Amino acid sequence: MNFKAEKTDKTNEMKLEFTIDAKIFEDGIQEVFKKSAKYFNVPGFRKGKAPYNIVERAYGKEIFYEDAFNEVVPKIYNEEIDKNNIEAVSQPKIDIIQMEKGKDLIFTAIVQVKPEVKLGKYEGIEIYGLSKTNILRDIKNIGCIINSYKKCKKIMKEFKPDFVLGFGGYVTYPVILAAHKLGIKTGLHEQNQIPGKSNKMLSKYADVTFTSLEGSNKYFKNKVILSGNPCGEKALNIKPHDKTKLGFSNNKKLIIIVMGSLGSESVNEKMKDLEQDILRIIEG
């Protein structure tokens, strides 16, 4: 088995070259034959009883090549890109160089990969959420918002971003406002069903709002795109994890409850109240 990877002249694209041992490809052919032998009807043999060499002679030696490729390649492909830390974000475009019984299987795959992001200098701003009880902090916060707005404008004039994206929260407010004032295209992303105050207020300045849940679309008057939560789809490809490495027992059922933002504390407290009920359900 041999594997090579190189960047192409296109942005975020790689060319992967695989050379798979002839023996592995031959084993794939035989495996495919075992699975499909019952469908072959060769004169002189009962249906499905003709040996491999007779089927090959009757239908041509290439008869099993494509299925053998699909039998062998996916596992090897996934193992190699995982081993080489290649984050493919597209289906591979396959080009078969050599596929013949008794010879190594050679093919290339062109894939789009996750962009390499080089972050610039981190710039922080001083700003606080509004409080119903701490009036002095709210007064101070007015000055913080004004100063943060000015600082954001200064940074953006120097950095010249093409697009500014905010994810809600009070810290987003001066950032999106400054970008809008400078004529820079802006967007918001709303993760919750009911949007927060910042995103509601900023939507009139943003060019587009991305939502995670369809139910929140109605709160925005600008252009809305139901994008989902960008990280959510990663859960579909997560490999099984050994619970014992996290201090849990493999012999007991495990329930994971994940909440975010301000809802996390209230749900945690509720789960404590329901602990005994949950245990009774699990233990049957």
PEFEN-V733327 format. One record per residue. N is the residue number from 1. RES is the residue in one small letter. SS is DSSP state (H for helix, E for strand, C for the rest). PSI is psi as a letter, one per 30 degrees, with the letter a starting at -180 (999 if undefined). D_FIRST is the distance of its C-alpha to the first C-alpha in Angstrom with 1 decimal. Layout:
N	RES	SS	PSI	D_FIRST
N	RES	SS	PSI	D_FIRST
This chain:
1	m	C	k	0.0
2	n	E	k	3.8
3	f	E	k	6.9
4	k	E	k	10.5
5	a	E	k	13.7
6	e	E	l	17.2
7	k	E	k	20.7
8	t	C	a	22.5
9	d	C	g	26.2
10	k	C	k	27.1
11	t	C	k	28.1
12	n	C	h	25.7
13	e	E	k	23.0
14	m	E	k	19.3
15	k	E	k	16.9
16	l	E	k	13.3
17	e	E	k	10.7
18	f	E	k	7.5
19	t	E	j	5.5
20	i	E	k	4.7
21	d	C	k	5.5
22	a	H	e	9.3
23	k	H	e	10.3
24	i	H	e	9.2
25	f	H	e	11.0
26	e	H	e	13.8
27	d	H	e	14.3
28	g	H	e	14.6
29	i	H	e	17.2
30	q	H	e	19.1
31	e	H	e	19.2
32	v	H	e	20.7
33	f	H	e	23.1
34	k	H	e	24.4
35	k	H	f	25.1
36	s	H	f	26.9
37	a	H	e	28.4
38	k	H	f	31.8
39	y	H	f	32.3
40	f	C	k	32.2
41	n	C	j	35.6
42	v	C	k	35.6
43	p	C	k	39.0
44	g	C	f	39.9
45	f	C	k	37.8
46	r	C	l	38.6
47	k	C	k	36.7
48	g	C	f	33.3
49	k	C	f	33.7
50	a	C	k	32.2
51	p	C	l	29.3
52	y	H	e	25.9
53	n	H	e	26.6
54	i	H	e	30.0
55	v	H	e	28.8
56	e	H	e	26.2
57	r	H	e	29.1
58	a	H	e	31.4
59	y	H	f	29.4
60	g	C	k	26.9
61	k	H	f	23.3
62	e	H	f	22.1
63	i	H	e	23.9
64	f	H	f	21.0
65	y	H	e	18.3
66	e	H	e	19.2
67	d	H	e	19.6
68	a	H	e	16.4
69	f	H	e	14.7
70	n	H	f	16.7
71	e	H	e	16.0
72	v	H	e	12.2
73	v	H	e	11.7
74	p	H	e	14.2
75	k	H	e	13.0
76	i	H	e	9.4
77	y	H	e	11.3
78	n	H	e	13.9
79	e	H	e	11.9
80	e	H	e	10.3
81	i	H	e	13.8
82	d	H	e	15.5
83	k	H	e	13.6
84	n	C	g	14.3
85	n	C	h	17.8
86	i	C	j	17.8
87	e	C	i	20.9
88	a	E	k	20.6
89	v	C	g	24.1
90	s	C	l	23.6
91	q	C	k	21.8
92	p	C	k	19.0
93	k	E	j	20.2
94	i	E	k	17.6
95	d	E	j	17.5
96	i	E	k	15.7
97	i	E	e	15.1
98	q	E	k	14.1
99	m	C	j	14.5
100	e	C	k	15.8
101	k	C	k	16.0
102	g	C	f	14.7
103	k	C	l	12.3
104	d	C	k	8.8
105	l	E	k	9.5
106	i	E	k	9.9
107	f	E	l	12.0
108	t	E	l	13.6
109	a	E	k	15.5
110	i	E	k	18.7
111	v	E	k	20.0
112	q	E	k	23.2
113	v	E	l	22.8
114	k	C	k	25.5
115	p	C	k	27.9
116	e	C	j	28.2
117	v	C	k	31.8
118	k	C	j	33.8
119	l	C	k	36.9
120	g	C	a	40.2
121	k	C	k	42.9
122	y	C	k	43.9
123	e	C	k	47.5
124	g	C	l	49.5
125	i	C	k	52.7
126	e	C	j	55.5
127	i	C	l	56.4
128	y	C	l	57.3
129	g	C	l	57.6
130	l	C	k	61.1
131	s	C	k	63.0
132	k	C	f	66.0
133	t	C	e	67.4
134	n	C	i	66.7
135	i	H	e	68.9
136	l	H	e	68.7
137	r	H	e	65.0
138	d	H	e	65.2
139	i	H	e	67.7
140	k	H	e	65.4
141	n	H	f	62.5
142	i	H	e	64.3
143	g	H	e	64.2
144	c	H	e	60.5
145	i	H	e	59.7
146	i	H	e	61.7
147	n	H	e	60.1
148	s	H	e	56.6
149	y	H	e	57.3
150	k	H	e	58.5
151	k	H	e	55.5
152	c	H	e	53.0
153	k	H	e	54.8
154	k	H	e	54.7
155	i	H	e	51.0
156	m	H	e	50.2
157	k	H	e	52.4
158	e	H	e	50.4
159	f	H	e	46.9
160	k	C	i	47.6
161	p	C	l	45.2
162	d	C	f	44.4
163	f	E	k	44.5
164	v	E	k	45.7
165	l	E	k	44.5
166	g	E	k	46.4
167	f	C	g	45.5
168	g	C	l	49.0
169	g	C	l	51.1
170	y	H	f	54.0
171	v	H	f	51.8
172	t	H	f	50.7
173	y	H	e	54.3
174	p	H	f	55.1
175	v	H	e	51.6
176	i	H	e	51.8
177	l	H	e	55.5
178	a	H	e	55.0
179	a	H	e	52.2
180	h	H	e	54.4
181	k	H	e	57.4
182	l	C	g	55.3
183	g	C	g	54.2
184	i	C	k	50.6
185	k	E	k	48.9
186	t	E	l	48.4
187	g	E	l	46.8
188	l	E	l	47.1
189	h	E	k	44.8
190	e	E	j	46.5
191	q	C	f	44.6
192	n	C	l	47.6
193	q	C	e	49.7
194	i	C	j	52.8
195	p	C	l	52.4
196	g	C	l	53.7
197	k	H	e	56.7
198	s	H	e	54.8
199	n	H	e	52.7
200	k	H	e	55.7
201	m	H	e	57.8
202	l	H	f	55.1
203	s	C	f	54.1
204	k	C	f	57.1
205	y	C	f	55.6
206	a	C	k	51.9
207	d	C	e	50.6
208	v	E	k	48.3
209	t	E	k	47.7
210	f	E	k	44.4
211	t	E	l	45.0
212	s	C	e	42.9
213	l	C	k	45.4
214	e	H	e	47.4
215	g	H	f	50.5
216	s	H	f	50.8
217	n	H	e	50.9
218	k	H	f	54.6
219	y	H	f	55.4
220	f	C	k	54.3
221	k	C	f	56.2
222	n	C	a	53.8
223	k	E	k	50.7
224	v	E	k	48.5
225	i	E	k	44.8
226	l	E	j	43.4
227	s	C	f	40.1
228	g	C	a	39.5
229	n	C	j	38.4
230	p	C	e	35.4
231	c	C	f	33.6
232	g	H	e	34.5
233	e	H	f	31.5
234	k	H	f	29.1
235	a	H	f	30.4
236	l	H	f	28.8
237	n	H	g	25.2
238	i	C	k	26.1
239	k	C	l	24.2
240	p	C	k	26.5
241	h	C	k	27.9
242	d	C	j	29.2
243	k	H	f	33.0
244	t	H	f	33.8
245	k	H	f	32.3
246	l	H	g	35.0
247	g	C	g	37.8
248	f	C	l	38.0
249	s	C	k	38.0
250	n	C	f	35.4
251	n	C	f	38.4
252	k	C	k	40.4
253	k	C	k	40.1
254	l	C	k	39.5
255	i	C	k	41.0
256	i	C	k	40.0
257	i	C	j	42.7
258	v	C	k	41.9
259	m	C	l	44.7
260	g	C	l	45.2
261	s	C	b	48.0
262	l	C	f	51.5
263	g	H	f	50.7
264	s	H	e	48.7
265	e	H	e	51.7
266	s	H	e	53.8
267	v	H	e	51.0
268	n	H	e	50.2
269	e	H	e	53.9
270	k	H	e	54.0
271	m	H	e	51.1
272	k	H	e	53.0
273	d	H	e	56.0
274	l	C	g	53.9
275	e	H	e	52.0
276	q	H	e	54.0
277	d	H	e	53.8
278	i	H	e	50.0
279	l	H	e	49.8
280	r	H	e	52.0
281	i	H	e	49.8
282	i	H	e	46.6
283	e	H	f	48.2
284	g	C	999	49.7
